[in-house]
């Protein structure tokens, strides 16, 4: 066996002089252009997600909750699978399957199902509470899963923003709790886990492939589930119901998650998750425009507070 030795270069760092491969270079910090692009992509994802609750409300006018969720999963999987086949993307490594299963359970199936069940009896304003808490919960999951340690300023700004959003959305719903809160709380936890795992996988594979393979993995469940649900739940095709279904399938379930995971991979999970503090406010705007819900004067004050918190979290170093 050939002996291997090392020498000390001028900087005092040991370097290999034998046949062993060089040590991998440390991760490169994102360039300013990469950070701006990542922030923009994460913001586009948030905008797509903000339309999910109004689109779901539209979809529920013509589909039952189980039909809406399973059919949206099938349509999104067909779209994703077609892209994967057209580009001849190889199957993911076996070591990534567990992470993809978490994404599938949390983002593809769990969150849509629980929030759709909640929206049968809850307004979109009340349901927005869950996305007000989601950024902080995602940051907590990220710290536990990836070892990220955001700064104290980051946590203070995140908590302040979450508190502002929660206060606003609870006030919008009249300050009362409903039976839908159990669904919303469960959706909050499993979606945060899915976001965290998806953001981690997006560092080793393109973000659209993360959600694409997660959707394909769900097909053995979503396709039979759709057939079963459609046979039991009545369907009434209208312009609103079809538009809502198509948006939650293509916009929220696939395209929105593609840019969202790409953004998380560029700027980090905790900082990207804080952009979601603006999501409840955007959802309320869409609810006014699309559903005719009334907006209170507290919205501009809450929007200003949220924007300040987002600015602080983006500047804080993790």
Secondary structure, DSSP 4 states (H G I P E B T S, - for coil): -----EEE-TTS-EEE-SSSPPPPPPPPPPPHHHHHHHHHHHHHHHHHHHTHHHHHHHHTTTS-HHHHHHHHHHHHHHHHHHHHHHTTPPPPPGGGHHHHHHHIIIIIIIHHHHHHHHTTTS-HHHHHHHHHHHHHHHHHHHHHHH-----HHHHHHHHHHHHHHHHHHHHHTTS---TTHHHHHHHHHHHHHHHHHHHHHTTTS-HHHHHHHHHHHHHHHHHHHHHHHHHHS-----HHHHHHHHIIIIIIIIIHHHHHHHHHHHH-HHHHHHGGGGHHHHHHHHIIIII-----THHHHHHHHHHHHHHHHHHS--
